[in-house]
Amino acid sequence: MKHLIGFFLYLFSLFSFAQNFEQKTIPLKGDTSLDKLIIAAADKELVLLGEASHGTHEYYVWRDKISRRLIAEQDFNFIAVEGDFASLYHLNRYVKNLDGATTTAKEVLLKLDRWPTWMWANEEVVALAEWLRNYNDQLPQDKKVGFYGMDVYDEWNSKKVVLDLLKSTDHTAYKYVKDQYKCFEPHIGESWKYAHAVRTGKKECATATTNVVEYIRNHRRALATLSDDVYFYLLQNTIVVQNAEEFYRESVASEGHISWNSRVHHMHNTVNDLLEFYGENSKGIVWAHNTHIGDAYYSSMRNTGEKNIGQLTRKQLGSDKVFLIGFTTYQGKVIAGSSWGSPMKEMTIPPAVSNSIEYKLNNIAEEKFYIIFDEKDRKKMNLKVTGNRAVGVVYNPRGDKKQFVPTIVPMRYDALFFFKKTTALRVLNK
């Protein structure tokens, strides 16, 4: 009898949850359905757009739609994404039509070669990049909107960029930086090998990478021939090298949350550098996984000491200046790999588990919609912990039940987009 009562109470809770949020749902039927969201996000300094996977078509399409409107109607200045700085700067060069730009966005993206390439080498990103190029072509150079990677990876490419730029610009600077980077020579191209060597007592390169960053910062006048864009490109690549060295070293030597937070702080600081680069009153858009943009304080990440960009930006700028938007699905298709570095393939995302936000939202009649959370949603009586889907670049559908992060949803996000069924990214042919 107790089990029967419990079952009916569970069904009632689902009905009550769906009924409460059904009144707040905003169906996604076209660009105009975003009007309330754009108004809510208009005066924010940062708008962070998440995703429950790195390979879902709908997330990219609707983040694109939101980004275009924020840029065109609310004067947002840049998009920073969970991708490599050095390689994606070529896309920034294209959308801003800087010196050395390619003739198409696809030409840039087809050259990406670090796994997982599909995250950015896809038709959805091509569409956004081409729109950005056309939009920027109508603006003066100093007003053009940028597109940047903000992650800590691809550090060997960043080293090469730094040395190549300095070699053609300032021989003294080139000689100094090359001498500092000699520290890495026994481990060229092998950051994990370097980190393990340091753990066994070999010389670390933290001082060398810090010296390079400080040198470039202190010698802006000597590098006066570089435009502001190129100088920023140079400096940020030195910062990637510096923070990657720390990230890999800590990944080997420390507990998981320390290296995770090292990467998080790099991405957060890169966004801050972009806000500074674009000047007073600048505004930015961030694309990253929900685990990076949904405030970690209101998820199980808090228990493991893991922070993320959503949490750090709220703390730094204030909740009134940041808008965090999650994206998720009940079921569908996704592009992912079965292990790190393995061939990408289309996989099936099974229906969400019963104790998840996705399962509960699936009881609402609309096929796709979003909810903007308000103070009523954040009253104590409404703050329940539910699972929140999190699919990574490595995914095993058979282990999907483990892919849900315990979350207080109305606190973790300011808004949440939901799709009953999603489809896979349209990856560029290679």
DABEL-V999217 format. One record per pair of residues at least 24 apart in sequence whose ideal C-beta (glycine too) atoms are under 7 Angstrom apart, sorted by the first residue. I is the first residue (numbers start at 1). GAP is how many residues later the second one is. Records with the same first field share a line. If there is no record, write none. Layout:
I->GAP / GAP
This chain:
14->346 / 349
17->343
18->342 / 345 / 346
21->343 / 350
22->342
24->347
25->339 / 341 / 344 / 346
26->343 / 344
27->339 / 342
28->340 / 341 / 342
31->34
34->31 / 32 / 35
36->336
37->29 / 333 / 335 / 378
38->31 / 32 / 35 / 36
40->283 / 332
41->29 / 282
42->32
44->239 / 277 / 278 / 279
45->238 / 272 / 276 / 277
46->225 / 238 / 240 / 267 / 271 / 276
47->238 / 276 / 278
48->238 / 245 / 261 / 262 / 276 / 277
49->236 / 237 / 238 / 244 / 276
50->238 / 239 / 240 / 243 / 244 / 275 / 276 / 277
51->238 / 239 / 276
52->238 / 275 / 276 / 277 / 337 / 338 / 339
53->281 / 338
54->62 / 65 / 235 / 338 / 339
55->63 / 279 / 280 / 281 / 369 / 370
56->273 / 276 / 278 / 366 / 369
57->67 / 365 / 366 / 367 / 368 / 369
58->361 / 364 / 365
59->268
60->64 / 65 / 365
61->63
62->355
63->224
64->60 / 63 / 64
67->61 / 218
68->63
70->215
71->64 / 74
72->63
75->208
76->207 / 208 / 209
77->68 / 201 / 205 / 206 / 207
78->67 / 68 / 70 / 196 / 200 / 206
79->68 / 206 / 208
80->68 / 70 / 190 / 191 / 194 / 204 / 206
81->68 / 69 / 206
82->68 / 69 / 205 / 206 / 207 / 210
83->36 / 37 / 66 / 68
84->30 / 65 / 67 / 69 / 70
85->63 / 64 / 65 / 73 / 151 / 152 / 155
86->68 / 71 / 72 / 75 / 151 / 154
87->25 / 27 / 62 / 67 / 70
88->32 / 59 / 60 / 61
89->59 / 144
91->38 / 56
92->54 / 55 / 56
94->35 / 39
95->34 / 37 / 38 / 41 / 52
96->40 / 48 / 50
97->36 / 39 / 40
98->131
105->24 / 25 / 28
106->322
109->319
110->318 / 320
114->39 / 40
115->226
116->221 / 228 / 277
118->217 / 226 / 307 / 309
121->306 / 307
122->303 / 304 / 305 / 306
123->303 / 305
124->301 / 302
148->126
150->117 / 120 / 121
151->116
152->88 / 91 / 92 / 95 / 111 / 114
153->91
155->36 / 85 / 86 / 89
156->33
158->79 / 82 / 83
159->82
161->76
162->72 / 75 / 76 / 79
165->69
169->54 / 56 / 57
170->52 / 53
173->46 / 49 / 50
176->39
177->35 / 38
180->28 / 31 / 32
181->27
183->25
191->53 / 57
192->56
194->54
195->53 / 54 / 56 / 57
196->56
198->51
199->53 / 54
204->45
205->40
206->39 / 40
209->32 / 33 / 36
210->32
212->26 / 29
213->25 / 26 / 29
232->45
236->34 / 37
257->47 / 48 / 49
260->46
261->45 / 46
264->43 / 44 / 45
267->42
268->41 / 44 / 45
271->38
290->36 / 37 / 98 / 100
291->99 / 114
293->31
294->30 / 32 / 118 / 119
295->29 / 116 / 117
298->109 / 110 / 113 / 114
299->106 / 107 / 108 / 113
300->105 / 106
323->91
324->89 / 90
325->88 / 89 / 90 / 92
326->87 / 90 / 91
327->90
328->30 / 60 / 61 / 88 / 90
329->29 / 60 / 90 / 92 / 93
330->28 / 32 / 90 / 91
331->90
332->89 / 90 / 91
333->89 / 90 / 91
334->57 / 61 / 90
335->89 / 90 / 92
336->55 / 57 / 58 / 59
337->56 / 57
338->58
339->55
340->54
344->83
346->78
347->48 / 50
348->49
349->42 / 48 / 51
350->47 / 50
352->37
353->34 / 48 / 51
355->31 / 32
356->30 / 31 / 32 / 33 / 48
357->29 / 30 / 31 / 50 / 52
358->31
360->26
361->57
362->58
367->53
368->50 / 51 / 52
369->49
370->45 / 46 / 47 / 48
371->44 / 45
372->42 / 43
373->37 / 40 / 41 / 42
377->33
378->32 / 33
382->28
383->25 / 27 / 28
